[in-house]
Amino acid sequence: SIRLVYHEAVVSTQSTGDAEEGGQERGSMDIWVDTGCLGKIIGRGGAKIRETERKYRVKIDVKKDEVEGGETKVVLIGAKDDVLETRDFIYQVIDEPDTI
């Protein structure tokens, strides 16, 4: 199960340019992921998480010290659209059946 908490405004929201020039506000989103699914997000040696950060231009911070009810907090940081795409990708990865 995934519990979603969205933070529109973080401690500092920065604009990356004029709206007319395609600038986006940066922010963060907290998602709570079943701790047993973290391996699917992180990958062997962190390969999957690094690949995801590069592909979607975000920072993914797994807060292994913030666990509630078997779920771990994962913070996505970046431009709003990139964060939303990353969130959707993570949901997709978590929903994939385990391969043996």
GROMACS elastic network, one bead per residue, 0.5 to 0.9 nm:
[ bonds ]
;  ai    aj funct       b0    kb
    1    32     6  0.83518   500
    1    33     6  0.68968   500
    1    34     6  0.62021   500
    1    71     6  0.83118   500
    2    31     6  0.70256   500
    2    32     6  0.55344   500
    2    33     6  0.52337   500
    2    34     6  0.67708   500
    2    71     6  0.79734   500
    2    91     6  0.82644   500
    3    30     6  0.89632   500
    3    31     6  0.61807   500
    3    32     6  0.51207   500
    3    33     6  0.71546   500
    3    71     6  0.85459   500
    4    29     6  0.82326   500
    4    30     6  0.66148   500
    4    32     6  0.62359   500
    4    33     6  0.89059   500
    5    29     6  0.66781   500
    5    30     6  0.53972   500
    5    31     6  0.60079   500
    5    32     6  0.79994   500
    6    28     6  0.75081   500
    6    30     6  0.60254   500
    6    31     6  0.77939   500
    7    10     6  0.63398   500
    7    27     6  0.72377   500
    7    28     6  0.59407   500
    7    29     6  0.53516   500
    7    30     6  0.71556   500
    8    13     6  0.86455   500
    8    26     6  0.89646   500
    8    27     6  0.63310   500
    8    28     6  0.70694   500
    8    29     6  0.76546   500
    8    80     6  0.85001   500
    9    12     6  0.72313   500
    9    13     6  0.60147   500
    9    26     6  0.85837   500
    9    27     6  0.61545   500
    9    28     6  0.76712   500
   10    13     6  0.58018   500
   10    26     6  0.85573   500
   10    27     6  0.57225   500
   10    28     6  0.64341   500
   10    29     6  0.89458   500
   11    27     6  0.87236   500
   12    26     6  0.85203   500
   12    27     6  0.78255   500
   13    25     6  0.63968   500
   13    26     6  0.56115   500
   13    27     6  0.58014   500
   14    24     6  0.83106   500
   14    25     6  0.55955   500
   14    26     6  0.55150   500
   14    27     6  0.77496   500
   15    18     6  0.76545   500
   15    19     6  0.87382   500
   15    23     6  0.65395   500
   15    24     6  0.57911   500
   15    26     6  0.65264   500
   16    19     6  0.87377   500
   16    22     6  0.84617   500
   16    24     6  0.54768   500
   16    25     6  0.62897   500
   16    26     6  0.75448   500
   16    79     6  0.85546   500
   17    20     6  0.83355   500
   17    21     6  0.65927   500
   17    22     6  0.70490   500
   17    24     6  0.68484   500
   17    25     6  0.85087   500
   18    21     6  0.52233   500
   18    22     6  0.66304   500
   18    23     6  0.51859   500
   18    24     6  0.80767   500
   19    22     6  0.51503   500
   19    24     6  0.69352   500
   20    23     6  0.72290   500
   24    79     6  0.58984   500
   24    80     6  0.70129   500
   24    81     6  0.82073   500
   25    78     6  0.82982   500
   25    79     6  0.57523   500
   25    80     6  0.64626   500
   26    77     6  0.73191   500
   26    78     6  0.50845   500
   26    80     6  0.59309   500
   26    83     6  0.89105   500
   27    76     6  0.83728   500
   27    77     6  0.58476   500
   27    78     6  0.57056   500
   27    79     6  0.62546   500
   27    80     6  0.62771   500
   27    83     6  0.81692   500
   28    75     6  0.66106   500
   28    76     6  0.53726   500
   28    78     6  0.63976   500
   28    79     6  0.82030   500
   28    80     6  0.76718   500
   28    83     6  0.72240   500
   29    74     6  0.82842   500
   29    75     6  0.56942   500
   29    76     6  0.51722   500
   29    77     6  0.66647   500
   29    78     6  0.89498   500
   29    80     6  0.87857   500
   29    83     6  0.70963   500
   29    84     6  0.83735   500
   29    87     6  0.84599   500
   30    73     6  0.65211   500
   30    74     6  0.57246   500
   30    76     6  0.63860   500
   30    77     6  0.89158   500
   31    72     6  0.82488   500
   31    73     6  0.58700   500
   31    74     6  0.52896   500
   31    75     6  0.63920   500
   31    76     6  0.78918   500
   31    87     6  0.79755   500
   32    35     6  0.86429   500
   32    67     6  0.85402   500
   32    68     6  0.85787   500
   32    71     6  0.56166   500
   32    72     6  0.53499   500
   32    74     6  0.60456   500
   32    75     6  0.86811   500
   33    36     6  0.82828   500
   33    37     6  0.68911   500
   33    38     6  0.71218   500
   33    70     6  0.83912   500
   33    71     6  0.50637   500
   33    72     6  0.53090   500
   33    73     6  0.64738   500
   33    74     6  0.70265   500
   33    94     6  0.86447   500
   34    37     6  0.54274   500
   34    38     6  0.70417   500
   34    69     6  0.87547   500
   34    70     6  0.59773   500
   34    72     6  0.62995   500
   34    94     6  0.89806   500
   35    38     6  0.54634   500
   35    39     6  0.84305   500
   35    64     6  0.87878   500
   35    67     6  0.79331   500
   35    70     6  0.57675   500
   35    72     6  0.53827   500
   35    73     6  0.88795   500
   36    39     6  0.71455   500
   36    40     6  0.87169   500
   36    70     6  0.80535   500
   36    71     6  0.82326   500
   37    40     6  0.55583   500
   37    41     6  0.70868   500
   37    94     6  0.63833   500
   38    41     6  0.52103   500
   38    42     6  0.61057   500
   38    43     6  0.82897   500
   38    62     6  0.85045   500
   38    72     6  0.81205   500
   38    94     6  0.84961   500
   39    42     6  0.50658   500
   39    43     6  0.54505   500
   39    44     6  0.76212   500
   39    46     6  0.88217   500
   40    43     6  0.56073   500
   40    44     6  0.87760   500
   40    48     6  0.77923   500
   40    49     6  0.89749   500
   40    90     6  0.87760   500
   40    93     6  0.66679   500
   40    94     6  0.65739   500
   40    98     6  0.89157   500
   41    46     6  0.85217   500
   41    48     6  0.62636   500
   41    49     6  0.59519   500
   41    52     6  0.86445   500
   41    90     6  0.67657   500
   41    93     6  0.70246   500
   41    94     6  0.74907   500
   42    45     6  0.76084   500
   42    47     6  0.67281   500
   42    48     6  0.52410   500
   42    50     6  0.79651   500
   42    62     6  0.87153   500
   43    46     6  0.50727   500
   43    47     6  0.53300   500
   43    49     6  0.65126   500
   43    50     6  0.89162   500
   44    47     6  0.57252   500
   44    48     6  0.71164   500
   45    48     6  0.82668   500
   46    49     6  0.55198   500
   46    50     6  0.62794   500
   46    51     6  0.86795   500
   47    50     6  0.53221   500
   47    51     6  0.61394   500
   47    52     6  0.86274   500
   48    51     6  0.51080   500
   48    52     6  0.60864   500
   48    53     6  0.86027   500
   49    52     6  0.50636   500
   49    53     6  0.61438   500
   49    54     6  0.86895   500
   49    60     6  0.72156   500
   50    53     6  0.51012   500
   50    54     6  0.62882   500
   50    55     6  0.86163   500
   50    59     6  0.88763   500
   50    60     6  0.85055   500
   51    54     6  0.52248   500
   51    55     6  0.60703   500
   51    56     6  0.86111   500
   52    55     6  0.50842   500
   52    56     6  0.60181   500
   52    57     6  0.79675   500
   52    58     6  0.79676   500
   52    59     6  0.89403   500
   52    60     6  0.84279   500
   52    86     6  0.75507   500
   52    89     6  0.86444   500
   52    90     6  0.89687   500
   53    56     6  0.55099   500
   53    57     6  0.54205   500
   53    59     6  0.57053   500
   53    60     6  0.65675   500
   53    86     6  0.83440   500
   54    57     6  0.51669   500
   54    58     6  0.70846   500
   54    59     6  0.86498   500
   55    58     6  0.81946   500
   55    86     6  0.89462   500
   56    59     6  0.88695   500
   56    78     6  0.89202   500
   56    82     6  0.56961   500
   56    83     6  0.76742   500
   56    85     6  0.71960   500
   56    86     6  0.62034   500
   57    78     6  0.69755   500
   57    79     6  0.81662   500
   57    82     6  0.65984   500
   57    83     6  0.84667   500
   57    86     6  0.88905   500
   58    76     6  0.66397   500
   58    77     6  0.55148   500
   58    79     6  0.74727   500
   58    82     6  0.66433   500
   58    83     6  0.65998   500
   58    86     6  0.77235   500
   59    75     6  0.79907   500
   59    76     6  0.58437   500
   59    77     6  0.50164   500
   59    78     6  0.65250   500
   59    83     6  0.88946   500
   60    74     6  0.69363   500
   60    75     6  0.57787   500
   60    77     6  0.64710   500
   61    73     6  0.85003   500
   61    74     6  0.56770   500
   61    75     6  0.50109   500
   61    76     6  0.65181   500
   61    77     6  0.80726   500
   62    65     6  0.87433   500
   62    66     6  0.87886   500
   62    72     6  0.75140   500
   62    73     6  0.63263   500
   62    75     6  0.63974   500
   62    76     6  0.88340   500
   63    66     6  0.53790   500
   63    67     6  0.78542   500
   63    72     6  0.66280   500
   63    73     6  0.53384   500
   63    74     6  0.58133   500
   63    75     6  0.74816   500
   64    67     6  0.67061   500
   64    72     6  0.62820   500
   64    73     6  0.72103   500
   64    74     6  0.83996   500
   65    72     6  0.79457   500
   65    73     6  0.84443   500
   66    71     6  0.84411   500
   66    72     6  0.59032   500
   66    73     6  0.57853   500
   66    74     6  0.88803   500
   67    70     6  0.64071   500
   67    71     6  0.54414   500
   67    73     6  0.64422   500
   68    71     6  0.52909   500
   68    72     6  0.65497   500
   68    73     6  0.82354   500
   69    72     6  0.84689   500
   76    83     6  0.60133   500
   76    84     6  0.88329   500
   76    86     6  0.76754   500
   76    87     6  0.77099   500
   77    80     6  0.83791   500
   77    82     6  0.86910   500
   77    83     6  0.64539   500
   78    81     6  0.82900   500
   78    82     6  0.63756   500
   78    83     6  0.57929   500
   79    82     6  0.52914   500
   79    83     6  0.60981   500
   79    84     6  0.86940   500
   80    83     6  0.51023   500
   80    84     6  0.62216   500
   80    85     6  0.86794   500
   81    84     6  0.51405   500
   81    85     6  0.62108   500
   81    86     6  0.85880   500
   82    85     6  0.51090   500
   82    86     6  0.61014   500
   82    87     6  0.85757   500
   83    86     6  0.50537   500
   83    87     6  0.61315   500
   83    88     6  0.86897   500
   84    87     6  0.50582   500
   84    88     6  0.62974   500
   84    89     6  0.86450   500
   85    88     6  0.51623   500
   85    89     6  0.61905   500
   85    90     6  0.86804   500
   86    90     6  0.61346   500
   86    91     6  0.86258   500
   87    90     6  0.51437   500
   87    91     6  0.62946   500
   87    92     6  0.86825   500
   88    91     6  0.51372   500
   88    92     6  0.62870   500
   88    93     6  0.87722   500
   89    92     6  0.50048   500
   89    93     6  0.62424   500
   89    94     6  0.86782   500
   90    93     6  0.50211   500
   90    94     6  0.61391   500
   90    95     6  0.85620   500
   91    94     6  0.51731   500
   91    95     6  0.61719   500
   91    96     6  0.87733   500
   92    95     6  0.51812   500
   92    96     6  0.63741   500
   93    96     6  0.53235   500
   93    97     6  0.87287   500
   94    97     6  0.80247   500
   95    98     6  0.88927   500
   96    99     6  0.87608   500
